[in-house]
Amino acid sequence: MMNLSNQQDYLANSTAAIKRLSRTIMLAGGEFSLILACCNSVKTQQQILNSLKEFSSADIQEIMLSPSAETLYTTIKNTIGDSRPEALVVKGLESVAAINQLLLSTNLMRDEFRKNCHFTLVLWVNDEILSKLVWLAPDFKNWAASTIRFDIAHQHFIESPALSA
């Protein structure tokens, strides 16, 4: 169980990460940029997204990938059509059945994102998807300035041997 100090640290870290995410979206100014938002809890992802939408004045759209999604680029283009959000949040990567193939194709299609996606692309990933991105889509992943983590405090709390004694 998390004590009050850890809860306060977690809230402060989450708030700072949400502000950083919002600021990064605003700074992109209609150009393609890639943000990796890492959180291992789907429930927490949604809470953070709700807070982001409250905090940010940006036009933020979100899409949920289906387990049968085969390509990220085509799925995005087919879903948003001609709309031009300031940011597009993509959720559901962890549920894609053929995730390795989707990531390989994303790496091959990376230049199309830059040419045709004039918005910030926020990919919600968990640790497993993040490590797959490193191995299967390194060129695409390298476009992300850094990964914004949302569950460090909670993970630290769970993994710390001193706290579990």
C-alpha positions as CSV (number, residue, x, y, z in Angstrom):
1,M,0.0,0.0,0.0
2,M,1.2,3.5,-0.9
3,N,1.8,5.9,2.0
4,L,0.8,9.5,1.9
5,S,4.3,10.8,1.0
6,N,4.5,8.3,-1.9
7,Q,1.0,9.3,-3.1
8,Q,2.0,13.0,-3.0
9,D,5.2,12.3,-4.9
10,Y,3.2,10.3,-7.5
11,L,0.7,13.1,-8.0
12,A,3.4,15.7,-8.3
13,N,5.3,13.5,-10.9
14,S,2.1,12.8,-12.8
15,T,1.1,16.5,-12.8
16,A,4.6,17.5,-14.0
17,A,4.4,14.9,-16.8
18,I,1.0,16.0,-17.9
19,K,2.2,19.6,-18.1
20,R,5.3,18.5,-20.0
21,L,3.1,16.6,-22.5
22,S,0.8,19.6,-22.9
23,R,3.7,21.9,-23.5
24,T,5.3,19.6,-26.0
25,I,2.0,19.5,-28.0
26,M,1.7,23.2,-28.0
27,L,5.3,23.7,-29.1
28,A,4.9,21.5,-32.1
29,G,2.8,24.1,-33.8
30,G,1.3,22.0,-36.6
31,E,4.4,20.1,-37.5
32,F,4.8,16.4,-37.0
33,S,6.3,15.4,-33.7
34,L,6.3,12.1,-31.9
35,I,5.8,11.6,-28.1
36,L,5.9,8.3,-26.4
37,A,3.8,8.3,-23.2
38,C,4.6,5.2,-21.1
39,C,2.2,3.9,-18.6
40,N,1.6,0.2,-17.7
41,S,-2.0,0.7,-16.5
42,V,-4.7,1.2,-19.1
43,K,-6.9,2.7,-16.4
44,T,-4.2,5.2,-15.4
45,Q,-3.7,6.1,-19.1
46,Q,-7.3,7.1,-19.4
47,Q,-7.2,9.1,-16.2
48,I,-4.1,10.9,-17.4
49,L,-5.7,11.6,-20.8
50,N,-8.8,13.1,-19.1
51,S,-6.5,15.3,-17.0
52,L,-4.5,16.3,-20.2
53,K,-7.7,17.3,-22.0
54,E,-8.8,19.4,-19.0
55,F,-5.3,21.0,-18.6
56,S,-4.5,21.7,-22.3
57,S,-6.3,24.0,-24.7
58,A,-5.0,22.0,-27.7
59,D,-7.4,20.1,-30.0
60,I,-6.6,16.6,-28.9
61,Q,-8.2,13.6,-30.7
62,E,-7.8,10.0,-29.6
63,I,-8.1,6.7,-31.4
64,M,-8.1,3.2,-30.1
65,L,-6.4,0.6,-32.2
66,S,-8.3,-2.6,-32.8
67,P,-6.6,-5.9,-32.0
68,S,-6.7,-6.6,-35.8
69,A,-4.9,-3.4,-36.8
70,E,-2.1,-4.1,-39.3
71,T,-0.5,-0.7,-39.9
72,L,-0.4,2.4,-37.8
73,Y,-0.1,4.9,-40.6
74,T,-3.0,3.7,-42.6
75,T,-5.2,3.2,-39.5
76,I,-4.5,6.8,-38.5
77,K,-5.2,8.2,-42.0
78,N,-8.4,6.2,-42.4
79,T,-9.6,7.2,-38.9
80,I,-9.0,10.9,-38.9
81,G,-9.5,11.6,-42.6
82,D,-8.9,15.2,-43.4
83,S,-9.2,16.5,-39.9
84,R,-6.1,18.2,-38.5
85,P,-6.0,17.9,-34.7
86,E,-3.1,19.6,-32.9
87,A,-2.5,16.2,-31.3
88,L,-3.6,12.6,-31.9
89,V,-3.4,10.2,-29.1
90,V,-3.1,6.5,-30.1
91,K,-4.2,3.9,-27.5
92,G,-4.4,0.2,-27.7
93,L,-1.0,-0.8,-29.0
94,E,-0.8,-3.4,-26.3
95,S,-3.9,-5.2,-27.6
96,V,-2.8,-5.4,-31.3
97,A,-2.4,-9.1,-32.2
98,A,0.3,-8.6,-34.8
99,I,2.2,-5.9,-32.9
100,N,5.6,-6.9,-34.3
101,Q,4.3,-6.6,-37.9
102,L,2.6,-3.3,-37.1
103,L,5.8,-1.8,-35.6
104,L,8.0,-3.1,-38.5
105,S,5.6,-1.4,-41.0
106,T,5.6,1.8,-38.9
107,N,9.3,1.9,-39.2
108,L,9.2,1.4,-43.0
109,M,6.4,4.1,-43.4
110,R,8.1,6.6,-41.0
111,D,8.7,9.3,-43.7
112,E,4.9,9.3,-44.5
113,F,4.2,10.4,-40.9
114,R,6.5,13.4,-41.3
115,K,5.1,14.3,-44.7
116,N,1.4,13.9,-44.0
117,C,0.8,14.1,-40.3
118,H,1.0,17.8,-39.3
119,F,0.3,17.2,-35.6
120,T,1.8,15.7,-32.5
121,L,1.4,12.0,-32.4
122,V,1.2,10.6,-28.9
123,L,1.7,6.9,-28.7
124,W,0.6,5.3,-25.4
125,V,2.9,2.5,-24.7
126,N,3.7,0.1,-21.9
127,D,7.2,-1.2,-21.0
128,E,6.7,-4.2,-23.3
129,I,5.7,-2.1,-26.4
130,L,8.4,0.4,-25.6
131,S,11.1,-2.3,-25.8
132,K,9.5,-3.7,-29.0
133,L,9.7,-0.2,-30.5
134,V,13.4,0.0,-29.7
135,W,14.1,-3.3,-31.5
136,L,11.5,-3.3,-34.3
137,A,11.1,0.4,-35.2
138,P,14.3,2.1,-34.0
139,D,14.3,4.8,-36.7
140,F,10.7,5.8,-35.9
141,K,11.3,5.6,-32.2
142,N,14.3,7.8,-32.4
143,W,12.0,10.7,-33.6
144,A,10.6,10.8,-30.1
145,A,12.6,13.4,-28.1
146,S,12.2,11.3,-25.0
147,T,9.6,9.1,-23.3
148,I,7.3,10.7,-20.8
149,R,6.7,8.2,-18.0
150,F,3.6,8.3,-15.9
151,D,4.1,5.5,-13.4
152,I,7.7,5.7,-12.1
153,A,6.7,6.4,-8.5
154,H,4.3,3.5,-8.4
155,Q,6.8,1.2,-10.0
156,H,9.5,2.3,-7.7
157,F,7.3,1.7,-4.7
158,I,6.5,-1.8,-5.9
159,E,10.1,-2.7,-6.9
160,S,11.8,-1.3,-3.9
161,P,12.9,-4.2,-1.6
162,A,13.2,-2.0,1.4
163,L,9.5,-1.1,1.1
164,S,8.3,-4.7,0.7
165,A,9.9,-5.9,3.9
